[in-house]
């Protein structure tokens, strides 16, 4: 089986921009404007799941993740993220970046960064609305940056931070996962995000377990080879995401 060290070298040598963000395609102009935050955080998670990491490689990789996480923080606002270091606050961030970021945080750092995200979401509010993540103008409310309108997002963030979620959030989380498994077909980018959510919830309630089963049936119905097939649909041919045995990481 190909090793974590090989995966790391291939990504870092050929598939990153000048800031270390993972690229889905190599024909990206430099300096990069399309280094992908979601794929970057997924890379760290996937690397940490592969075999062949010694103590030094594990320590180095987790340090690298922490440093990358620092690069995309909005200064003075722990838990509020920019999409990429290159664009900074010139590009509005979106919830998909947080989904993958919190998963990587849970896997590599015990949810430390996810806890900052949750704290920001719970304390930065406008009147009675919490979970607002406006990286461009942190003191301004925009509906598109109000993640609270999608209750499964705060649920995922809290799970990654090691915070027990209440029944309302469990239902919201399970509904999102089950809906994706039942109704989504090939080509939907939501497979990436719901996969991150499923991987993060390693102690699901009975309701969430039922939703995960429906999700997995939908994944295999649409992609018999599992996540490797999903990656191949979105990544350039030859990308390491396509060739490592991630089908085993359901």
C-alpha positions, 0 to 999 in steps of 0.5 A: 500500500502506498504510504502517507510520506509518498502522498505528502511528497507528491502533493507538496511537490506538484499540487500546491500553490505558493502558499501551500494550498492544494490545487485540484488542477496544475494549470493554475496561474501563479501566484495562485488565485484558486488554491482550494481551501476545502481540498487543503484541509481534506489533504491534511485529514487524508494524510493523517489516515494513511499508514507509514507515518513515523513519529517525526512525520506525524509531528511535522505534518501536524505542525504544518497544519497548525501553521497553515491554519494560522495563515488563514485566520483573520487578524484579531478574530480567532476562529474567523477564516479567510479562504486563502492566504493570498486573497486574504479578506479580499475574498469572502469565505464560505461554509464549505471551507469551515466544514473541512477545516474543522474535520482536520482540526479534530483529527490532527489537533484534537479539535483545538481550532474547531473550538475557536470556530465555535467560540466565534460563532457563539459570541459574535452575534447581531441582535439575536443571530449567532454563527455569523462568519463575515471575514471581509467585514467582521462587524457587518451582518450579511445573510450569506455569512450567517451559517446559523441559517443551516443548523447542520453547520454549527452541529458539525463544528461542535462535533469537531470541537468535542462539544455534545450537541442537543437533540435539535442539532442532532436532527439537523445533522442527520437530516442533512446527511440522509437527504444527501444520501437519498436525493443527491446524484453524481456530480454534487459537490455536497458529497465532499462536505457530507463525507467530512461530516460523517468522518467527524461524527465518530460517536453518532447517536442512533439517529445519526447512525441511521442517517449515515447508513442512508448516506453510504448507500447513496454514495455507493449507488452513485460512486461504486468505488467510494470517495476515490471516484468522487475525487476523480470527478473533480480532480485533474487526472493523475492527482494523488487524491485519485490514486491513493486507497481512500475508497477504504476510508468510507 
